[in-house]
């Protein structure tokens, strides 16, 4: 310790701290990621007592960040949507909701949960819900839209892609090239079902087809009920095709063509609000978006492992 006398005071303090840390006397907690705070309301436009909530569903629709190999960007998770709806449910000044959707879809479970939460909110509050489909609203994005009373689509929107995917990587060829093999111990014939380390067997493909057929039937039923179509009418458009907004309108998949301002105006009209009524959105500190068009998403989607997807996958074979 005598050596410390020859060091400047700031170096002596630093050296002492390092010694204490090494001895286990001090524990330092460093937060790598900032803890998220509660949502706060921001007025986007208008004035007055009553409000229209603008809810954003953008990017891939996934259960949570554990599904992403990269950074969490351009993703909508059920947890965030539910938190916003719970906040809105407690505010009796929220008289209508506009859900703007710009998404290629995502997992079956995440899309279904968000659809369910929107339906539950409508049942609890009884306020009009208007959906606005922006540039892309396919598969799971279109599934979520069925919770709306009215669907408005941008004239340049691409929508549809009603169907289900079940994907996996087949790494067998790569493993053979690099000389890697798999050792596996299992308890039953199907325990390694849909393994990425070998091609799927005909029996596995048949079993997987049964699973996705069930999810597909649910998708068809949701669209038939949401759009007030017969099952026969719905099946005609539920073959995975994408549609332009004009085509979707002719097929009764959307109600009208327009823009976000049109959807907001429609929501205000249905709620009996003046044109000047407030439009608000919820945000976390540091993520403020100043206009109704802010925050266009990155549509990067990176997922690993078996996934059941309500997703438009343009690269599929």
Buried (B, 14 or more C-beta within 10 A) or exposed (E): EEEEEEEEEEEBEEBEEEEEEEEEEEEEEEEEEEEEEEBEBBEBBBEEEBBBBBBBBBBBBBBEEEBBEEEEEBBBBBBBBBBBBEBBBEEEEBBBBBBBBBBBBBBBBBBBBBBBBBBBBBEEBEBBBBBBBBBBBBBBBBBBBBBBBBBBBBEEBBBBBBBBBBBBEEBBEEBEEEEEEEEEEEEEEEEBBBBBBBEBEEEBEEBBEEBBEEBBEBBBEBBBEBBEBEEEBBBEBBEBEBBBBBBBBEBBBBBEBBBBBBBBBBBBBBBEBEEEBBBBBBBBEEEEBEEBEEBEBEBBBEBEEBBBBBBBBEEEE
